[in-house]
Amino acid sequence: MTSPPRVITLDGGLTLRCYQGDADLPEFHRAIDESLEHLRPWMPWIVEHSPAGTAGFLARRAELWASGAEFSFAIVLDGAIVGSCGLARRTNSPADGLEIGYWLHPAVTGRGLATRTARALVEEAFRLPGIGCVEIVHDVANHASGAVPARLGFTRALVRPAEPIAPAETGEEQVWRLTRQQAQALAAAETH
């Protein structure tokens, strides 16, 4: 099975790297702890956040990677874990699509890191065979998350109902989509 590289090095000290199991546990758990209030409105898994939950998340990464179901990365800035991101196959996405997810520690938001991270994930997704589109999905009220796909040239594909399970969720998800053809056209326009 084809997969993205395990380490994606970007400029400015930003690296996306696959998780390293228990070795990442203390630092990753601390990054979540320090981000609880920032993430609580939008991330339903925060309610069950615990050392055991973080360990369980990390333990599943290798299996999900090997199966091609999910490619998860630690977002590392200047050597420190400052968030998480990934590409995942979702049942409510097109069969040839992957969904990008991301979150950042509040101390590093507003610096373009989410946009740079998502751009790198888009590039890697379209390097995989058979991927025709990439999606970013967020609650319609999460404007910060929506700014990322807008900056990257995604189009608003649809708004769909979703059971609100995090405190700020409205029950409607905005689905942004970027097709392989759109990504190629955007890349061509950037080179001219």
Backbone as a chain_set.jsonl record, in Angstrom:
{"seq": "MTSPPRVITLDGGLTLRCYQGDADLPEFHRAIDESLEHLRPWMPWIVEHSPAGTAGFLARRAELWASGAEFSFAIVLDGAIVGSCGLARRTNSPADGLEIGYWLHPAVTGRGLATRTARALVEEAFRLPGIGCVEIVHDVANHASGAVPARLGFTRALVRPAEPIAPAETGEEQVWRLTRQQAQALAAAETH", "coords": {"N": [[0.841, -1.18, 0.0], [0.491, 2.212, -0.8], [1.68, 5.086, 0.86], [1.81, 8.308, 2.527], [4.955, 10.114, 3.051], [6.723, 9.449, 6.093], [7.786, 11.551, 7.428], [7.433, 14.952, 6.944], [9.02, 17.697, 5.955], [8.875, 21.086, 6.379], [9.391, 24.601, 5.671], [10.763, 27.047, 8.002], [11.1, 25.721, 10.461], [9.026, 23.906, 10.79], [7.607, 20.739, 10.995], [5.97, 17.79, 9.971], [5.339, 14.753, 11.349], [5.068, 11.202, 11.573], [3.502, 9.59, 14.349], [5.328, 8.411, 17.22], [4.585, 6.388, 18.966], [4.653, 5.338, 22.357], [6.839, 6.931, 22.974], [6.131, 9.499, 22.302], [4.169, 10.094, 24.096], [4.339, 11.638, 26.704], [4.913, 14.341, 25.867], [2.974, 14.86, 23.864], [0.591, 14.461, 25.284], [0.822, 16.528, 27.139], [0.681, 18.743, 25.402], [-1.978, 18.544, 24.6], [-3.261, 18.834, 27.101], [-2.586, 21.518, 27.667], [-4.083, 22.734, 25.751], [-6.745, 22.379, 26.191], [-8.988, 24.163, 26.835], [-9.052, 25.689, 24.542], [-9.622, 23.781, 22.573], [-11.95, 22.53, 23.453], [-14.572, 23.637, 22.63], [-14.948, 22.571, 20.048], [-13.95, 19.978, 19.679], [-15.032, 16.886, 20.289], [-13.79, 14.702, 21.566], [-12.318, 15.704, 23.639], [-13.708, 15.664, 26.046], [-13.3, 13.152, 27.089], [-10.632, 13.145, 27.563], [-7.583, 11.886, 28.739], [-4.655, 10.453, 30.313], [-4.622, 7.693, 29.66], [-6.375, 7.655, 27.49], [-4.961, 9.222, 25.626], [-2.709, 7.594, 25.311], [-3.935, 5.372, 24.185], [-4.848, 6.469, 21.759], [-2.35, 7.015, 20.519], [-1.35, 4.409, 20.377], [-2.938, 3.215, 18.428], [-2.199, 4.418, 16.05], [-0.131, 3.285, 14.328], [-1.295, 0.924, 13.3], [-3.556, 1.942, 11.94], [-2.246, 3.497, 10.051], [-0.825, 1.522, 8.598], [-2.97, 0.134, 7.471], [-3.965, 1.998, 5.747], [-6.122, 3.517, 6.372], [-5.926, 5.804, 7.901], [-3.673, 8.471, 8.147], [-1.733, 9.786, 10.415], [-0.182, 12.621, 11.915], [2.178, 14.191, 14.062], [2.31, 17.622, 14.673], [5.082, 19.479, 14.543], [6.954, 22.067, 15.804], [9.896, 23.765, 15.707], [11.079, 21.606, 17.06], [9.219, 20.919, 19.062], [6.135, 19.341, 19.93], [3.205, 20.685, 18.725], [0.647, 20.27, 17.964], [-1.747, 18.327, 16.053], [-2.388, 16.432, 13.094], [-3.849, 15.074, 10.093], [-4.608, 12.699, 7.451], [-7.5, 11.085, 6.437], [-9.605, 8.335, 5.598], [-13.02, 8.568, 5.18], [-16.341, 7.456, 5.824], [-18.433, 9.054, 4.941], [-17.37, 10.55, 2.941], [-16.333, 11.06, -0.511], [-15.537, 8.061, -2.376], [-13.037, 8.175, -3.541], [-11.718, 9.974, -1.985], [-9.973, 11.832, 0.606], [-10.014, 13.001, 3.961], [-8.903, 15.914, 5.566], [-7.714, 16.657, 8.75], [-7.039, 18.751, 11.613], [-5.462, 20.285, 14.437], [-4.271, 22.855, 16.613], [-2.019, 23.903, 19.192], [-2.958, 26.574, 21.328], [-0.99, 28.562, 21.67], [0.355, 28.791, 19.294], [-1.352, 29.501, 17.288], [-2.736, 31.507, 14.602], [-0.533, 32.047, 13.064], [-0.279, 30.992, 10.602], [0.309, 28.304, 10.547], [-1.572, 26.176, 10.498], [-2.612, 26.458, 7.931], [-0.31, 26.056, 6.356], [0.27, 23.448, 7.123], [-2.064, 22.078, 6.256], [-1.852, 22.577, 3.503], [0.473, 21.113, 2.875], [-0.479, 18.544, 3.449], [-2.483, 18.307, 1.518], [-0.902, 18.252, -0.82], [0.504, 15.85, -0.382], [-1.626, 14.035, -0.285], [-2.564, 14.059, -2.946], [-0.443, 12.876, -4.171], [-0.802, 10.251, -3.727], [-1.957, 7.249, -5.211], [-5.073, 7.08, -6.964], [-6.501, 8.998, -5.534], [-8.879, 11.403, -5.759], [-9.996, 13.663, -4.664], [-9.834, 15.995, -1.914], [-11.02, 16.685, 1.306], [-12.082, 19.105, 3.75], [-13.669, 19.296, 6.777], [-15.828, 20.971, 8.955], [-17.59, 22.36, 11.78], [-20.181, 24.686, 11.006], [-20.024, 27.005, 12.491], [-17.414, 27.264, 13.244], [-15.329, 29.349, 12.437], [-12.58, 29.902, 12.316], [-11.435, 27.456, 11.626], [-12.584, 27.16, 9.124], [-11.337, 29.131, 7.652], [-8.957, 28.118, 6.731], [-9.313, 26.121, 4.542], [-10.498, 27.913, 2.757], [-8.426, 29.735, 2.189], [-6.76, 28.034, 0.791], [-7.943, 27.463, -1.61], [-10.026, 25.634, -1.741], [-13.403, 24.617, -2.472], [-16.695, 25.398, -1.34], [-18.477, 22.657, -0.783], [-20.824, 21.463, 0.3], [-23.335, 21.788, 2.866], [-24.066, 19.846, 5.593], [-26.27, 18.007, 7.766], [-25.358, 17.251, 11.134], [-24.961, 15.471, 14.114], [-24.724, 17.468, 16.94], [-21.974, 17.245, 19.0], [-19.982, 18.383, 20.428], [-19.499, 21.217, 22.599], [-19.818, 23.812, 21.228], [-20.832, 23.204, 18.775], [-23.15, 23.41, 16.046], [-24.776, 21.639, 14.74], [-24.608, 21.53, 12.076], [-22.469, 20.783, 9.432], [-19.85, 22.164, 7.543], [-18.686, 21.281, 4.451], [-15.798, 21.332, 2.713], [-14.23, 21.076, -0.449], [-11.578, 19.971, -2.526], [-10.628, 19.187, -5.681], [-8.497, 16.971, -7.562], [-8.029, 18.051, -10.096], [-8.657, 20.78, -9.668], [-6.631, 21.401, -7.834], [-4.365, 21.044, -9.437], [-4.797, 23.083, -11.31], [-4.654, 25.344, -9.641], [-1.989, 25.12, -8.793], [-0.67, 25.469, -11.242], [-1.42, 28.088, -11.827], [-0.069, 29.442, -9.795], [2.559, 29.232, -10.609], [2.783, 30.945, -12.701]], "CA": [[0.0, 0.0, 0.0], [1.208, 3.486, -0.869], [1.342, 5.995, 1.951], [2.648, 9.515, 2.525], [6.2, 9.94, 3.799], [6.524, 9.491, 7.547], [8.237, 12.869, 7.882], [7.293, 16.009, 5.939], [9.748, 18.849, 6.48], [8.485, 22.354, 5.773], [10.318, 25.653, 6.086], [10.451, 27.747, 9.252], [11.122, 24.863, 11.638], [7.784, 23.139, 10.874], [7.708, 19.356, 10.528], [4.877, 16.855, 10.234], [5.958, 13.429, 11.425], [4.177, 10.196, 12.139], [3.689, 9.427, 15.793], [6.325, 7.434, 17.64], [4.033, 5.59, 20.06], [4.849, 5.765, 23.743], [7.871, 7.967, 23.067], [5.472, 10.8, 22.175], [3.086, 10.244, 25.075], [4.38, 12.769, 27.643], [4.853, 15.65, 25.208], [1.687, 15.002, 23.178], [-0.445, 14.624, 26.309], [0.978, 17.887, 27.687], [0.162, 19.687, 24.405], [-3.441, 18.494, 24.694], [-3.623, 19.455, 28.386], [-2.453, 22.969, 27.561], [-4.99, 23.2, 24.708], [-8.106, 21.929, 26.505], [-10.026, 25.196, 26.692], [-9.035, 26.086, 23.13], [-10.207, 22.71, 21.762], [-13.22, 22.054, 24.006], [-15.794, 23.965, 21.885], [-15.073, 21.914, 18.737], [-13.421, 18.614, 19.649], [-15.788, 16.095, 21.272], [-12.947, 13.759, 22.286], [-11.725, 16.38, 24.805], [-14.466, 15.266, 27.235], [-12.723, 11.914, 27.612], [-9.173, 13.273, 27.574], [-6.897, 11.303, 29.889], [-3.409, 9.803, 29.884], [-4.941, 6.412, 29.02], [-6.952, 7.954, 26.179], [-3.871, 9.661, 24.75], [-1.91, 6.399, 25.027], [-4.723, 4.566, 23.256], [-4.774, 7.135, 20.46], [-1.014, 6.782, 19.963], [-1.187, 2.975, 20.11], [-3.681, 2.852, 17.207], [-1.691, 5.11, 14.86], [0.63, 2.42, 13.417], [-2.239, 0.02, 12.628], [-4.348, 2.731, 10.988], [-1.331, 3.872, 8.968], [-0.558, 0.321, 7.797], [-4.184, -0.232, 6.728], [-4.309, 3.066, 4.819], [-7.355, 4.181, 6.81], [-5.634, 7.112, 8.477], [-2.263, 8.832, 8.244], [-1.7, 10.818, 11.451], [1.112, 13.261, 12.12], [2.392, 15.236, 15.053], [2.785, 18.889, 14.117], [6.244, 19.8, 15.361], [7.531, 23.375, 15.501], [11.173, 23.942, 16.405], [11.341, 20.444, 17.903], [8.179, 20.67, 20.062], [4.813, 18.994, 19.408], [2.278, 21.804, 18.924], [-0.66, 19.937, 17.426], [-1.928, 17.051, 15.381], [-3.074, 16.54, 11.812], [-3.857, 13.797, 9.404], [-5.434, 12.374, 6.302], [-8.289, 9.915, 6.808], [-10.723, 7.901, 4.758], [-14.264, 8.677, 5.947], [-17.46, 6.814, 5.128], [-19.318, 10.045, 4.328], [-16.609, 11.261, 1.913], [-16.272, 10.291, -1.754], [-14.685, 6.866, -2.304], [-11.673, 8.524, -3.95], [-11.334, 11.156, -1.223], [-9.4, 11.81, 1.946], [-10.355, 14.177, 4.756], [-7.827, 16.501, 6.362], [-8.064, 17.171, 10.062], [-5.91, 19.414, 12.254], [-5.647, 21.193, 15.58], [-3.025, 23.468, 17.075], [-1.889, 24.489, 20.531], [-3.327, 27.989, 21.189], [0.176, 29.451, 21.657], [0.926, 28.906, 17.949], [-2.374, 29.834, 16.293], [-2.634, 32.829, 13.992], [0.777, 32.206, 12.427], [-0.298, 30.312, 9.308], [0.749, 26.913, 10.648], [-2.641, 25.27, 10.044], [-2.682, 26.566, 6.472], [0.872, 25.388, 5.803], [0.084, 22.023, 7.387], [-3.09, 21.562, 5.342], [-1.292, 22.609, 2.136], [1.378, 19.962, 2.745], [-1.292, 17.329, 3.413], [-3.107, 18.264, 0.19], [0.124, 17.802, -1.765], [0.775, 14.428, -0.159], [-2.82, 13.266, -0.662], [-2.628, 13.915, -4.394], [0.654, 11.993, -4.609], [-1.266, 8.879, -3.54], [-2.755, 6.806, -6.355], [-6.507, 6.92, -6.805], [-7.145, 10.066, -4.76], [-9.433, 12.398, -6.668], [-10.365, 14.898, -3.959], [-9.51, 16.138, -0.499], [-12.044, 17.48, 1.985], [-11.933, 19.601, 5.114], [-15.022, 19.372, 7.321], [-15.874, 21.613, 10.274], [-18.887, 22.941, 12.112], [-20.344, 25.965, 10.309], [-19.692, 28.121, 13.382], [-15.971, 27.286, 13.509], [-14.806, 30.202, 11.364], [-11.12, 29.783, 12.226], [-11.14, 26.248, 10.852], [-13.015, 27.397, 7.749], [-10.434, 30.044, 6.946], [-7.861, 27.348, 6.133], [-9.628, 25.681, 3.177], [-10.764, 29.077, 1.905], [-7.122, 30.246, 1.74], [-6.098, 27.046, -0.063], [-8.653, 27.29, -2.876], [-11.11, 24.66, -1.676], [-14.732, 25.163, -2.707], [-17.733, 24.937, -0.416], [-19.193, 21.601, -1.5], [-22.161, 21.3, 0.852], [-23.558, 21.837, 4.309], [-24.865, 18.662, 5.914], [-26.592, 17.899, 9.185], [-24.5, 16.399, 11.957], [-25.342, 15.559, 15.519], [-23.756, 18.256, 17.71], [-21.445, 16.474, 20.125], [-19.071, 19.255, 21.186], [-20.311, 22.316, 23.123], [-20.119, 24.931, 20.332], [-21.334, 22.734, 17.484], [-24.495, 23.851, 15.702], [-25.548, 20.582, 14.095], [-24.384, 21.618, 10.635], [-21.063, 20.723, 9.042], [-19.445, 22.703, 6.239], [-17.749, 20.405, 3.747], [-15.004, 21.984, 1.677], [-13.633, 20.047, -1.301], [-10.604, 20.348, -3.547], [-10.383, 18.047, -6.556], [-7.154, 16.89, -8.135], [-7.975, 19.004, -11.208], [-8.591, 22.121, -9.094], [-5.301, 21.566, -7.244], [-3.421, 21.213, -10.543], [-5.019, 24.418, -11.876], [-4.115, 26.311, -8.686], [-0.514, 25.034, -8.856], [-0.247, 26.072, -12.51], [-1.605, 29.539, -11.723], [0.973, 29.967, -8.91], [3.854, 29.25, -11.288], [2.762, 31.982, -13.748]], "C": [[0.887, 1.245, 0.0], [0.748, 4.379, 0.276], [2.194, 7.246, 1.82], [3.98, 9.223, 3.207], [5.917, 10.077, 5.295], [6.97, 10.809, 8.159], [8.105, 13.831, 6.698], [7.926, 17.256, 6.538], [9.361, 20.082, 5.686], [9.468, 23.421, 6.236], [9.894, 26.246, 7.425], [10.389, 26.855, 10.472], [9.888, 24.004, 11.82], [7.973, 21.765, 10.243], [6.424, 18.623, 10.882], [5.534, 15.478, 10.265], [4.983, 12.446, 12.042], [4.512, 10.033, 13.626], [4.644, 8.287, 16.108], [5.878, 6.694, 18.9], [4.276, 6.198, 21.422], [5.899, 6.86, 23.898], [7.265, 9.366, 22.991], [4.48, 11.085, 23.296], [3.234, 11.45, 26.001], [4.199, 14.124, 26.961], [3.508, 15.884, 24.53], [0.568, 15.222, 24.194], [-0.379, 16.029, 26.919], [0.421, 18.93, 26.706], [-1.367, 19.71, 24.427], [-3.896, 19.175, 25.981], [-3.613, 20.978, 28.292], [-3.429, 23.574, 26.549], [-6.45, 22.917, 25.019], [-9.169, 22.992, 26.26], [-10.146, 25.675, 25.257], [-9.776, 25.062, 22.26], [-11.615, 22.313, 22.19], [-14.457, 22.426, 23.174], [-16.03, 23.104, 20.647], [-14.685, 20.45, 18.713], [-14.12, 17.75, 20.702], [-14.935, 15.137, 22.087], [-12.298, 14.376, 23.53], [-12.416, 15.958, 26.102], [-13.846, 14.042, 27.895], [-11.195, 11.954, 27.657], [-8.583, 12.752, 28.879], [-5.571, 10.736, 29.399], [-3.678, 8.474, 29.161], [-5.531, 6.633, 27.626], [-5.9, 8.388, 25.176], [-3.003, 8.471, 24.363], [-2.629, 5.502, 24.029], [-4.708, 5.143, 21.848], [-3.438, 6.828, 19.792], [-0.814, 5.317, 19.588], [-1.86, 2.552, 18.808], [-3.081, 3.437, 15.939], [-0.999, 4.178, 13.867], [-0.303, 1.497, 12.63], [-3.07, 0.776, 11.582], [-3.503, 3.155, 9.799], [-1.136, 2.683, 8.029], [-1.763, -0.076, 6.947], [-4.554, 0.796, 5.67], [-5.573, 3.818, 5.199], [-7.098, 5.591, 7.312], [-4.123, 7.304, 8.583], [-2.17, 10.027, 9.184], [-0.284, 11.314, 11.672], [1.074, 14.166, 13.338], [2.832, 16.473, 14.286], [3.879, 19.365, 15.066], [6.825, 21.132, 14.887], [8.78, 23.551, 16.356], [11.415, 22.84, 17.435], [10.277, 20.102, 18.927], [6.851, 20.323, 19.393], [3.848, 20.117, 19.757], [0.895, 21.517, 18.339], [-0.648, 18.598, 16.736], [-2.666, 17.281, 14.076], [-3.102, 15.17, 11.16], [-4.742, 13.783, 8.183], [-6.187, 11.102, 6.656], [-9.346, 9.613, 5.756], [-11.962, 7.922, 5.648], [-15.405, 8.072, 5.141], [-18.379, 7.819, 4.445], [-18.585, 10.939, 3.323], [-16.643, 10.441, 0.626], [-15.278, 9.133, -1.634], [-13.243, 7.168, -2.673], [-11.137, 9.717, -3.171], [-10.691, 10.848, 0.113], [-9.822, 13.088, 2.651], [-9.147, 14.614, 5.562], [-8.409, 16.978, 7.687], [-6.833, 17.791, 10.7], [-6.366, 20.14, 13.5], [-4.278, 21.67, 16.017], [-3.135, 23.916, 18.527], [-2.213, 25.981, 20.389], [-2.143, 28.948, 21.136], [0.754, 29.654, 20.258], [-0.122, 29.204, 16.878], [-2.137, 31.241, 15.742], [-1.314, 33.094, 13.289], [0.855, 31.493, 11.071], [0.1, 28.85, 9.359], [-0.317, 25.933, 10.166], [-2.741, 25.288, 8.527], [-1.502, 25.847, 5.826], [0.778, 23.877, 5.972], [-0.916, 21.423, 6.399], [-2.593, 21.556, 3.898], [-0.375, 21.403, 1.906], [0.59, 18.654, 2.665], [-2.023, 17.191, 2.084], [-2.111, 17.717, -0.831], [0.399, 16.312, -1.611], [-0.416, 13.566, -0.552], [-2.86, 13.025, -2.164], [-1.43, 13.171, -4.975], [0.256, 10.524, -4.484], [-2.117, 8.466, -4.735], [-4.243, 6.71, -6.008], [-7.21, 7.988, -6.003], [-7.583, 11.168, -5.72], [-9.821, 13.691, -5.99], [-9.933, 14.822, -2.508], [-10.59, 17.028, 0.101], [-11.54, 17.97, 3.337], [-13.342, 19.851, 5.607], [-14.944, 20.006, 8.707], [-17.288, 22.101, 10.533], [-18.987, 24.32, 11.47], [-19.975, 27.16, 11.18], [-18.195, 28.238, 13.663], [-15.272, 28.032, 12.37], [-13.292, 30.103, 11.216], [-10.738, 28.559, 11.401], [-11.507, 26.445, 9.384], [-12.106, 28.318, 6.966], [-9.327, 29.286, 6.221], [-8.22, 26.865, 4.731], [-9.92, 26.844, 2.234], [-9.458, 29.638, 1.347], [-6.452, 29.321, 0.726], [-6.839, 26.765, -1.37], [-9.692, 26.186, -2.898], [-12.426, 25.365, -2.021], [-15.69, 24.604, -1.657], [-18.588, 23.927, -1.168], [-20.627, 21.461, -1.013], [-22.146, 21.557, 2.342], [-24.467, 20.653, 4.612], [-25.167, 18.637, 7.409], [-25.628, 16.95, 9.886], [-24.936, 16.557, 13.398], [-24.3, 16.383, 16.273], [-23.29, 17.468, 18.933], [-20.377, 17.23, 20.907], [-19.864, 20.521, 21.541], [-20.692, 23.421, 22.139], [-20.71, 24.5, 18.989], [-22.802, 23.085, 17.29], [-25.384, 22.746, 15.158], [-25.475, 20.656, 12.58], [-22.888, 21.639, 10.366], [-20.882, 21.349, 7.671], [-18.416, 21.745, 5.659], [-17.101, 21.219, 2.634], [-14.336, 20.884, 0.855], [-12.67, 20.677, -2.3], [-10.35, 19.11, -4.385], [-8.943, 18.089, -7.052], [-6.998, 17.92, -9.256], [-7.897, 20.441, -10.7], [-7.201, 22.389, -8.518], [-4.257, 21.781, -8.333], [-3.557, 22.607, -11.158], [-4.463, 25.494, -10.954], [-2.586, 26.319, -8.723], [0.014, 25.675, -10.129], [-0.36, 27.592, -12.447], [-0.526, 30.171, -10.843], [2.324, 30.071, -9.599], [3.908, 30.32, -12.389], [2.779, 33.374, -13.149]], "O": [[1.894, 1.315, 0.706], [-0.436, 4.415, 0.613], [3.185, 7.253, 1.089], [4.122, 8.196, 3.87], [4.968, 10.752, 5.695], [6.579, 11.145, 9.277], [8.596, 13.562, 5.602], [7.421, 17.805, 7.517], [9.503, 20.115, 4.464], [10.295, 23.159, 7.11], [8.797, 25.977, 7.915], [9.698, 27.186, 11.435], [9.701, 23.422, 12.889], [8.437, 21.644, 9.11], [5.862, 18.815, 11.961], [6.209, 15.087, 9.312], [4.183, 12.794, 12.91], [5.625, 10.299, 14.078], [4.751, 7.321, 15.352], [6.685, 6.41, 19.786], [4.127, 7.403, 21.622], [5.851, 7.634, 24.854], [7.817, 10.313, 23.551], [4.002, 12.212, 23.424], [2.297, 12.245, 26.076], [3.421, 14.957, 27.425], [2.958, 16.982, 24.608], [-0.302, 16.069, 23.99], [-1.414, 16.642, 27.184], [-0.232, 19.886, 27.123], [-1.978, 20.77, 24.29], [-4.812, 19.997, 25.959], [-4.526, 21.644, 28.782], [-3.585, 24.793, 26.496], [-7.315, 23.189, 24.187], [-10.144, 22.743, 25.551], [-11.237, 26.03, 24.811], [-10.476, 25.437, 21.319], [-12.391, 21.813, 21.376], [-15.338, 21.579, 23.024], [-17.175, 22.918, 20.233], [-15.07, 19.739, 17.784], [-13.824, 17.876, 21.891], [-15.317, 14.785, 23.203], [-11.784, 13.651, 24.382], [-11.772, 15.901, 27.15], [-13.867, 13.912, 29.119], [-10.546, 10.915, 27.777], [-9.017, 13.121, 29.97], [-5.383, 10.557, 28.196], [-3.029, 8.172, 28.16], [-5.226, 5.89, 26.693], [-5.933, 7.98, 24.015], [-2.601, 8.351, 23.205], [-2.004, 4.938, 23.131], [-4.573, 4.412, 20.867], [-3.401, 6.425, 18.629], [-0.172, 5.02, 18.58], [-1.394, 1.62, 18.152], [-3.424, 2.99, 14.845], [-1.259, 4.273, 12.667], [-0.121, 1.311, 11.427], [-3.256, 0.29, 10.466], [-3.985, 3.174, 8.666], [-1.265, 2.818, 6.812], [-1.6, -0.566, 5.83], [-5.364, 0.511, 4.788], [-6.048, 4.662, 4.439], [-7.945, 6.473, 7.168], [-3.397, 6.424, 9.045], [-2.49, 11.151, 8.798], [0.679, 10.549, 11.625], [0.069, 14.823, 13.611], [3.635, 16.382, 13.357], [3.628, 19.621, 16.244], [7.145, 21.296, 13.709], [8.716, 23.492, 17.584], [11.892, 23.101, 18.539], [10.403, 19.087, 19.611], [6.481, 20.944, 18.397], [3.683, 20.466, 20.926], [0.066, 22.42, 18.232], [0.317, 17.838, 16.816], [-3.469, 18.207, 13.959], [-2.458, 14.23, 11.625], [-5.508, 14.709, 7.919], [-5.583, 10.138, 7.127], [-9.898, 10.509, 5.119], [-11.954, 7.36, 6.743], [-15.426, 8.17, 3.914], [-19.042, 7.476, 3.466], [-19.116, 11.967, 2.903], [-16.948, 9.249, 0.665], [-14.303, 9.214, -0.887], [-12.324, 6.509, -2.188], [-10.218, 10.398, -3.626], [-10.842, 9.76, 0.669], [-9.972, 14.134, 2.019], [-8.454, 13.793, 6.163], [-9.459, 17.619, 7.729], [-5.707, 17.413, 10.375], [-7.519, 20.559, 13.603], [-3.268, 20.994, 15.823], [-4.213, 24.26, 19.012], [-1.782, 26.602, 19.417], [-2.279, 30.05, 20.605], [1.548, 30.569, 20.042], [0.185, 29.164, 15.687], [-1.431, 32.05, 16.343], [-1.006, 34.238, 12.954], [1.926, 31.404, 10.47], [0.219, 28.211, 8.314], [0.007, 24.956, 9.491], [-2.935, 24.243, 7.905], [-1.678, 25.109, 4.856], [1.155, 23.118, 5.079], [-0.65, 20.391, 5.783], [-2.885, 20.624, 3.149], [-0.444, 20.755, 0.862], [0.95, 17.758, 1.901], [-2.17, 16.081, 1.572], [-2.441, 16.825, -1.613], [0.514, 15.594, -2.604], [-0.236, 12.477, -1.096], [-3.154, 11.915, -2.609], [-1.417, 12.869, -6.169], [0.9, 9.652, -5.068], [-2.921, 9.263, -5.22], [-4.615, 6.31, -4.905], [-8.421, 7.897, -5.805], [-6.762, 11.782, -6.401], [-9.965, 14.717, -6.655], [-9.7, 13.747, -1.956], [-11.021, 18.001, -0.516], [-10.694, 17.343, 3.975], [-14.126, 20.532, 4.946], [-14.107, 19.631, 9.529], [-18.086, 22.236, 9.606], [-17.994, 25.044, 11.395], [-19.645, 28.224, 10.655], [-17.757, 29.221, 14.261], [-14.702, 27.423, 11.464], [-12.774, 30.208, 10.105], [-9.827, 28.618, 10.576], [-10.811, 25.948, 8.499], [-12.106, 28.286, 5.736], [-8.814, 29.759, 5.207], [-7.487, 27.174, 3.791], [-9.621, 26.767, 1.043], [-9.386, 29.979, 0.167], [-5.664, 29.775, -0.105], [-6.409, 25.918, -2.153], [-10.193, 25.833, -3.966], [-12.535, 26.582, -1.871], [-15.516, 23.492, -1.158], [-19.333, 24.288, -2.079], [-21.549, 21.351, -1.822], [-21.099, 21.547, 2.99], [-25.505, 20.475, 3.974], [-24.41, 19.18, 8.214], [-25.149, 15.978, 9.302], [-25.244, 17.662, 13.844], [-23.117, 16.043, 16.254], [-24.09, 17.077, 19.783], [-19.919, 16.753, 21.946], [-20.816, 20.857, 20.836], [-21.811, 23.928, 22.215], [-21.05, 25.345, 18.161], [-23.593, 23.063, 18.233], [-26.605, 22.893, 15.116], [-26.188, 19.937, 11.88], [-22.139, 22.4, 10.979], [-21.661, 21.096, 6.752], [-17.407, 21.437, 6.292], [-17.775, 21.724, 1.736], [-13.92, 19.866, 1.408], [-12.914, 21.756, -2.839], [-9.906, 18.088, -3.862], [-8.268, 19.114, -6.968], [-5.965, 18.582, -9.358], [-7.143, 21.244, -11.251], [-6.654, 23.478, -8.694], [-3.359, 22.608, -8.175], [-2.555, 23.241, -11.49], [-3.862, 26.459, -11.427], [-1.962, 27.379, -8.689], [1.039, 26.356, -10.099], [0.507, 28.302, -12.957], [-0.104, 31.299, -11.097], [3.15, 30.903, -9.222], [4.975, 30.57, -12.949], [2.765, 34.362, -13.883]]}, "num_chains": 1, "name": "protein.A"}
